Amino acid sequence: MALFVRRPEFGSRISFTTYGMNKTLLFVGLGNPGKEYGLTRHNIGFMCIDEFAAKNKFEPWVDKKDMHCQLTQATMNNGRVMLCKPQTFMNLSGEAIQAVAQFYKIPLENIVVVHDELDIKFGQIRIRTGGSSAGHNGIKSVTEHLGEGYSRVRIGIGPKTPEQIDSADFVLQKFSEKEHASMPKLVREVSSILSEYAYGSPINTETRSFLF
């Protein structure tokens, strides 16, 4: 169970050229573009951001080819929340996020990246600000382009099974049947965490676990 009080999740449509909001937040889901990667473990960041967008009635995704990503946005808590799915493939994710952050002048402390984490057990979500990439090439790219001050929602996809399988092969596999059955609950939990942050709950440097 999450440690926060739940708030309603909703959004309203606004133009990408709208300014004057109290605050702009950028939530990023990491993954690989293309249908062949759609339900793989490495794309859970995309899945969670899609769930959050649907829950809060964001506008349809817009392809921003100049920024190498898909974007959408809505107003929440009298501020602007932007969602981003980099289309650069995982290893170059930082390029797209940097482009969006610079163009819309979003400070590092207002950026949250949602991604898979092989070193965390499936069904567990940990939140932190900064920290090492733990071998995750997408996070490595984001840190190279932004620095370490952004926040992360780390979604467990481990442990690796069979143990001897190459990590790159494992993360590009689809979830097991048992894992797939738990996915709706998992992505809803991440969506709730993002909603709580949008409504003012801080993401601190401490690591918190969400077990269910």
C-alpha positions as CSV (number, residue, x, y, z in Angstrom):
1,M,0.0,0.0,0.0
2,A,1.2,3.5,-0.7
3,L,2.1,5.8,2.2
4,F,0.2,8.8,0.9
5,V,-3.4,10.0,1.1
6,R,-5.1,9.5,-2.2
7,R,-6.4,12.5,-4.1
8,P,-8.8,12.5,-7.1
9,E,-7.0,12.1,-10.5
10,F,-8.2,14.4,-13.2
11,G,-7.0,16.7,-15.9
12,S,-8.2,19.4,-18.3
13,R,-7.1,20.1,-21.8
14,I,-4.7,23.0,-22.6
15,S,-2.5,24.1,-25.4
16,F,1.2,23.4,-25.5
17,T,1.7,27.1,-25.9
18,T,-0.1,28.0,-22.7
19,Y,2.1,29.7,-20.1
20,G,1.5,31.4,-16.7
21,M,0.9,28.2,-14.7
22,N,2.0,28.2,-11.1
23,K,4.3,25.3,-11.7
24,T,5.3,22.9,-14.5
25,L,6.1,19.3,-13.7
26,L,7.6,16.8,-16.2
27,F,6.8,13.1,-15.8
28,V,8.8,10.8,-18.1
29,G,8.3,7.1,-18.8
30,L,11.2,5.2,-20.2
31,G,10.9,2.6,-22.9
32,N,11.6,1.6,-26.5
33,P,9.3,2.7,-29.3
34,G,7.7,0.1,-31.6
35,K,5.0,-2.5,-31.2
36,E,7.5,-5.3,-30.8
37,Y,8.6,-3.8,-27.4
38,G,5.2,-2.8,-26.2
39,L,4.7,-5.4,-23.4
40,T,8.3,-6.0,-22.5
41,R,9.8,-5.5,-19.0
42,H,11.9,-2.6,-20.3
43,N,8.8,-0.7,-21.3
44,I,7.0,-0.6,-18.0
45,G,7.8,3.1,-17.8
46,F,5.8,3.7,-21.0
47,M,2.9,1.6,-19.6
48,C,2.7,3.5,-16.3
49,I,2.8,6.9,-18.1
50,D,0.1,5.8,-20.5
51,E,-2.1,4.7,-17.5
52,F,-1.5,8.1,-15.8
53,A,-2.5,9.9,-18.9
54,A,-5.6,7.9,-19.4
55,K,-6.7,8.2,-15.8
56,N,-6.3,12.0,-15.8
57,K,-7.8,12.6,-19.2
58,F,-4.7,14.1,-20.8
59,E,-4.9,15.2,-24.4
60,P,-3.8,12.7,-27.1
61,W,-0.1,12.2,-27.5
62,V,1.6,14.5,-29.9
63,D,4.8,13.5,-31.8
64,K,7.4,16.1,-31.3
65,K,10.0,15.0,-33.8
66,D,12.3,18.0,-33.1
67,M,12.5,16.8,-29.5
68,H,12.5,13.0,-30.3
69,C,9.6,12.2,-28.1
70,Q,5.8,12.1,-27.6
71,L,4.3,14.7,-25.4
72,T,1.0,15.5,-23.7
73,Q,-0.1,17.7,-20.9
74,A,-3.0,18.7,-18.6
75,T,-3.6,21.0,-15.7
76,M,-3.5,19.5,-12.2
77,N,-3.6,21.3,-8.9
78,N,-3.5,24.7,-10.7
79,G,-0.2,23.8,-12.4
80,R,0.9,22.2,-15.7
81,V,1.9,18.5,-15.8
82,M,3.7,17.4,-18.9
83,L,4.2,13.8,-19.8
84,C,7.0,12.6,-22.1
85,K,7.8,9.3,-23.8
86,P,11.3,9.5,-25.5
87,Q,11.3,7.9,-29.0
88,T,15.1,7.7,-29.2
89,F,15.3,4.1,-27.9
90,M,16.3,3.5,-24.3
91,N,20.0,4.2,-24.5
92,L,19.5,7.8,-25.7
93,S,16.6,8.7,-23.5
94,G,18.4,11.7,-22.0
95,E,18.6,13.6,-25.3
96,A,14.8,13.8,-25.5
97,I,14.3,14.7,-21.9
98,Q,16.9,17.4,-22.0
99,A,15.3,18.9,-25.1
100,V,11.9,19.1,-23.4
101,A,13.3,20.5,-20.1
102,Q,15.2,23.2,-21.9
103,F,12.5,24.3,-24.2
104,Y,9.8,24.5,-21.5
105,K,12.3,25.7,-18.9
106,I,11.5,22.9,-16.4
107,P,13.9,22.8,-13.5
108,L,15.6,19.5,-12.6
109,E,13.7,19.2,-9.3
110,N,10.4,19.1,-11.2
111,I,11.3,16.1,-13.3
112,V,10.3,12.6,-12.4
113,V,11.4,9.6,-14.4
114,V,9.5,6.3,-14.3
115,H,11.6,3.2,-15.2
116,D,12.2,-0.5,-14.7
117,E,14.8,-1.7,-12.2
118,L,16.2,-5.2,-12.5
119,D,17.7,-5.1,-9.0
120,I,14.3,-4.7,-7.4
121,K,11.8,-7.5,-6.9
122,F,8.7,-7.5,-9.1
123,G,5.8,-6.0,-7.2
124,Q,7.9,-3.5,-5.4
125,I,8.2,0.3,-6.2
126,R,10.9,2.5,-4.8
127,I,11.1,6.3,-5.0
128,R,14.3,8.3,-4.7
129,T,16.1,11.4,-5.9
130,G,19.5,10.9,-7.6
131,G,21.5,7.8,-7.1
132,S,23.4,5.5,-9.5
133,S,22.1,4.1,-12.7
134,A,22.5,0.5,-11.4
135,G,23.5,-0.5,-14.9
136,H,20.3,0.9,-16.5
137,N,21.4,2.5,-19.8
138,G,18.3,4.7,-20.0
139,I,19.0,6.2,-16.6
140,K,22.7,6.5,-17.4
141,S,21.7,8.6,-20.5
142,V,19.3,10.8,-18.5
143,T,21.9,11.5,-15.8
144,E,24.6,12.4,-18.4
145,H,22.2,15.0,-20.0
146,L,20.5,16.3,-16.8
147,G,22.7,15.6,-13.8
148,E,21.5,13.7,-10.7
149,G,18.9,16.0,-9.2
150,Y,15.8,14.5,-10.8
151,S,13.5,12.1,-9.1
152,R,12.9,8.5,-10.0
153,V,10.0,6.0,-9.6
154,R,11.8,2.6,-9.8
155,I,9.6,-0.3,-10.7
156,G,11.0,-3.8,-9.8
157,I,11.1,-6.3,-12.6
158,G,13.5,-8.8,-10.9
159,P,14.8,-11.2,-10.1
160,K,16.3,-12.5,-13.4
161,T,15.0,-15.9,-14.3
162,P,16.7,-18.1,-15.2
163,E,19.7,-16.6,-13.4
164,Q,22.1,-17.3,-16.2
165,I,20.1,-15.3,-18.8
166,D,21.8,-12.2,-20.1
167,S,20.3,-9.1,-18.5
168,A,19.7,-7.4,-21.9
169,D,17.7,-10.4,-23.1
170,F,15.7,-10.6,-19.9
171,V,14.5,-7.0,-19.9
172,L,13.4,-7.3,-23.5
173,Q,11.2,-10.3,-22.8
174,K,7.5,-10.0,-22.1
175,F,6.3,-10.3,-18.6
176,S,5.4,-13.8,-17.4
177,E,1.7,-14.9,-17.2
178,K,1.7,-14.4,-13.4
179,E,3.4,-11.0,-13.6
180,H,1.0,-9.9,-16.4
181,A,-1.9,-10.7,-14.1
182,S,-0.5,-8.2,-11.6
183,M,0.2,-5.4,-14.1
184,P,-3.1,-3.5,-13.8
185,K,-2.6,-3.1,-10.0
186,L,1.1,-2.2,-10.5
187,V,0.5,0.5,-13.1
188,R,-2.4,1.9,-11.0
189,E,-0.1,2.2,-8.0
190,V,2.5,4.1,-10.0
191,S,-0.2,6.4,-11.4
192,S,-1.4,7.1,-7.9
193,I,2.2,8.0,-6.8
194,L,2.5,10.5,-9.7
195,S,-0.9,12.0,-8.9
196,E,0.1,12.5,-5.3
197,Y,3.3,14.2,-6.4
198,A,1.3,16.4,-8.7
199,Y,-0.9,17.4,-5.8
200,G,2.1,18.4,-3.6
201,S,3.5,15.3,-1.9
202,P,7.3,15.5,-2.1
203,I,9.6,12.9,-3.5
204,N,12.5,12.9,-1.0
205,T,16.0,11.4,-1.1
206,E,14.8,8.5,1.1
207,T,13.8,5.3,-0.5
208,R,10.2,4.0,0.2
209,S,8.9,0.6,-0.8
210,F,5.3,-0.1,-2.0
211,L,4.6,-3.8,-1.5
212,F,1.3,-5.4,-2.5
